[in-house]
Amino acid sequence: LFTNKPLIIALNKIDIKRLDELSPEKRAVFEQFAKDDVKIVEMSTFSEEGVIEVRNEACDRLLAHRVDIKLKSRKVNDVLNRLHVTQPLKRDERVRAPYIPEGVIQRLESMQVNNCQDQPAKKKTERDLEVELEEDYHLDLRKTWCLENSDERYDVIPEIYRNKNIADYIDPEIMAKLEELEHEEEARDQAGFYDLDESEDDEETTAIRKLAKKIRYKRQVIIGESRSKKQARRTPSVPRPKKPIVREHLESTMSELGIDMDNKEDVRNQEKN
């Protein structure tokens, strides 16, 4: 599994015992790995000592391993003949500093300006924080509030204060706007904007309404008949053996066929005996 692959041995729980504190017999086991060019790193997930070093070492070794594999591939020769690295030589004593356009400088300066002085110009996104903190992450929407006093961000906002609704005082001009709206409604009412149209319908409109009423009634009848037919098709029919048989109907039917049913009581007694 680990053939031709970079390998690192991470010794965890060094907060309890380190490698140099082990017995000579146990240290000899790890020395055998060190002879095989296997990196041995000490770490502790409890105190977080050496965790970053293990990560960096693993990433560097993996990157070097991948680069080495690509260099050994056949495609490298096809690419190397198209690459040429040059180093410019000094021609004179003139200083040729990197040139940055003025527009780029202004844009960089404008990006550093932030309305909230206590917030950095470039900050991590909520997704970055969620990935970094994992289970310790919680969404905080108030940390970006720009207030005169940043200490008031997490103050509890009451809904009712001194028997008054706080939401009514969010807009300082709410009463003036309400009065203006009431005057506008009063003017509309006086102008007859809300009056009902009491004009009588003509004969043609009346005929159209009657016809529409008949059409709606006919449509409801057709829908009801269609639903009844569908319900009849869905309802299973009762088989003949399950249907109840009326005694009088049976006797009349047998009499019509010419069978004497007068001594039916004697026949029943004979069957019981």
C-alpha positions in Angstrom: 0.0 0.0 0.0 2.8 2.4 0.9 5.2 1.3 -1.9 6.8 4.2 -3.8 4.8 6.7 -1.8 5.9 9.3 0.8 5.4 8.1 4.3 5.3 10.0 7.6 5.0 8.5 11.1 3.2 10.9 13.5 3.7 10.1 17.2 0.6 11.4 18.9 0.0 12.2 22.6 3.4 13.7 23.3 1.7 15.7 26.1 1.8 12.4 28.0 5.2 11.0 26.9 7.7 12.1 24.3 9.9 10.0 22.0 13.0 10.7 24.0 11.2 9.5 27.2 10.7 6.0 25.8 12.8 3.0 26.7 15.8 2.1 24.5 14.0 -1.0 23.1 11.0 1.1 22.0 13.2 3.9 20.5 15.0 1.3 18.5 11.8 0.5 16.6 11.5 4.0 15.4 15.2 4.3 14.6 14.7 1.4 12.2 12.1 3.5 10.3 14.4 6.5 10.3 17.1 4.5 8.6 14.6 3.8 5.8 14.2 7.6 5.2 10.8 7.7 6.9 10.0 11.1 8.6 9.1 10.8 12.3 7.2 13.8 13.6 5.9 14.3 17.2 2.5 15.9 17.8 -0.4 16.2 20.2 -4.0 16.7 19.3 -4.8 17.7 22.9 -2.3 20.6 23.1 -2.2 21.1 19.3 1.6 21.0 19.4 3.1 19.8 16.2 -0.2 19.5 14.3 0.6 22.2 11.8 4.2 20.9 11.3 2.8 17.4 10.5 0.4 19.0 8.0 3.1 21.1 6.3 5.5 18.2 6.1 2.9 15.9 4.6 1.9 18.5 2.0 5.5 19.3 1.0 6.4 15.6 0.6 3.2 14.9 -1.4 3.9 17.9 -3.7 7.5 16.9 -4.2 6.4 13.3 -4.9 3.9 14.5 -7.5 6.4 16.8 -9.2 8.9 13.9 -9.3 6.4 11.6 -11.0 5.6 14.2 -13.6 9.2 14.8 -14.3 9.7 11.1 -14.9 6.8 10.9 -17.4 7.3 10.9 -21.1 5.4 14.1 -21.7 8.2 16.1 -19.9 10.5 15.9 -22.9 7.8 17.2 -25.2 7.3 20.3 -23.0 11.0 21.0 -22.1 12.0 21.8 -25.7 9.4 24.5 -25.7 10.5 26.2 -22.5 13.3 28.7 -22.2 14.2 30.4 -19.0 16.2 33.6 -19.3 17.8 35.9 -16.7 18.1 39.6 -17.9 21.6 41.0 -17.5 22.3 44.5 -16.2 22.9 46.9 -19.1 23.5 50.1 -17.2 23.2 51.9 -13.9 19.6 52.9 -14.4 17.1 51.7 -11.8 14.1 50.0 -13.4 11.6 49.6 -10.6 8.3 47.7 -11.0 5.7 49.9 -12.6 2.2 50.0 -11.2 -0.4 52.0 -13.1 -2.0 54.9 -11.3 -5.5 53.4 -11.8 -4.5 50.2 -10.1 -3.1 52.1 -7.1 -6.3 54.1 -6.7 -8.4 50.9 -6.9 -6.2 49.3 -4.2 -6.5 52.3 -2.0 -10.3 52.4 -2.4 -10.6 48.7 -1.5 -8.8 49.4 1.8 -11.3 52.1 2.8 -14.1 50.6 4.9 -17.1 52.3 6.4 -16.6 50.5 9.7 -13.2 51.3 11.1 -13.2 48.4 13.4 -13.7 45.9 10.5 -10.7 45.0 8.3 -10.9 45.8 4.6 -10.3 42.2 3.6 -12.1 39.7 5.8 -12.9 36.0 5.6 -16.3 34.9 4.3 -18.8 33.0 6.5 -18.1 29.9 4.4 -14.3 30.2 5.2 -15.1 30.5 8.9 -17.5 27.6 8.8 -14.8 25.4 7.2 -12.1 26.6 9.6 -14.1 26.3 12.8 -16.2 23.2 11.9 -18.5 22.3 14.8 -17.5 25.4 16.8 -18.9 27.7 14.1 -22.1 29.6 14.6 -23.7 32.2 12.4 -23.4 35.7 13.7 -25.3 38.3 11.7 -24.8 41.2 14.1 -21.0 41.4 13.9 -21.3 43.4 10.6 -23.7 46.0 12.0 -22.2 49.5 11.6 -23.3 51.5 14.7 -21.9 54.6 16.3 -21.1 52.5 19.3 -20.0 49.0 18.3 -20.6 47.7 21.9 -24.4 48.0 21.2 -24.5 45.4 18.5 -25.5 42.6 20.8 -28.0 44.6 22.9 -31.4 43.0 23.3 -34.0 44.9 21.3 -37.3 44.9 23.1 -40.6 44.7 21.3 -42.6 46.6 23.9 -41.2 49.4 26.1 -43.4 51.4 28.5 -46.5 49.9 27.0 -45.6 51.1 23.5 -44.6 49.2 20.4 -40.9 49.8 19.5 -41.6 49.2 15.8 -43.9 52.3 15.7 -40.9 54.6 16.5 -38.4 53.2 14.1 -39.3 55.9 11.5 -39.2 59.3 13.2 -41.6 60.7 10.6 -44.2 58.0 10.9 -46.9 60.2 12.4 -46.4 62.9 9.7 -46.7 60.2 7.0 -49.8 58.8 8.7 -51.5 62.2 8.8 -50.6 62.8 5.1 -52.1 59.4 4.2 -55.3 60.1 6.1 -55.7 63.5 4.3 -55.3 61.7 1.0 -57.9 59.1 1.9 -60.3 61.8 3.0 -59.9 63.7 -0.3 -60.5 60.5 -2.3 -63.7 59.8 -0.2 -65.0 63.3 -0.8 -64.3 63.0 -4.6 -66.4 59.8 -4.8 -63.5 57.5 -5.5 -64.9 54.7 -3.4 -68.6 55.2 -4.4 -70.3 52.2 -6.0 -71.4 52.3 -9.6 -75.2 52.2 -9.3 -75.9 52.4 -13.0 -78.6 49.9 -14.2 -77.7 47.2 -16.6 -79.3 47.3 -20.1 -81.3 44.4 -21.6 -78.3 43.0 -23.5 -76.2 42.7 -20.3 -79.1 41.1 -18.5 -79.5 38.5 -21.2 -75.8 37.8 -21.2 -75.8 37.2 -17.4 -78.8 34.9 -17.6 -77.1 32.9 -20.4 -73.9 32.7 -18.3 -75.9 31.4 -15.4 -77.5 28.7 -17.5 -74.0 27.7 -18.9 -72.6 27.5 -15.4 -75.5 25.3 -14.2 -75.2 23.0 -17.3 -71.5 22.7 -16.7 -72.0 21.7 -13.1 -74.5 19.1 -14.2 -72.1 17.6 -16.7 -69.3 17.5 -14.1 -71.6 15.8 -11.6 -72.7 13.1 -14.2 -69.1 12.5 -15.2 -68.0 12.1 -11.6 -70.9 9.6 -10.9 -69.8 7.5 -13.9 -66.2 7.4 -12.8 -67.3 6.5 -9.3 -69.5 3.7 -10.6 -66.6 2.3 -12.7 -64.2 2.4 -9.7 -66.7 0.8 -7.3 -66.4 -3.0 -7.5 -69.7 -4.9 -8.3 -71.0 -7.4 -5.7 -70.7 -11.0 -7.0 -73.8 -13.1 -7.3 -73.0 -15.5 -4.4 -72.5 -12.5 -2.1 -76.0 -11.0 -2.8 -78.6 -11.6 -0.1 -81.5 -13.9 -1.2 -85.0 -13.0 0.0 -87.0 -16.1 1.0 -90.3 -14.9 -0.4 -88.6 -14.1 -3.8 -87.1 -17.6 -3.9 -90.5 -19.3 -3.1 -92.3 -17.3 -5.8 -89.6 -18.1 -8.3 -89.7 -21.8 -7.6 -93.5 -21.8 -7.7 -93.4 -20.2 -11.2 -91.1 -23.0 -12.3 -93.7 -25.6 -11.2 -92.2 -26.8 -8.0 -94.6 -27.3 -5.0 -93.4 -25.3 -2.1 -96.4 -26.2 0.3 -94.5 -28.9 2.2 -91.3 -26.8 2.7 -91.5 -27.1 6.5 -91.6 -30.9 6.3 -88.5 -31.0 4.1 -86.6 -28.8 6.6 -87.5 -31.1 9.5 -86.4 -34.1 7.5 -83.0 -32.5 6.8 -82.6 -31.8 10.5 -83.4 -35.4 11.5 
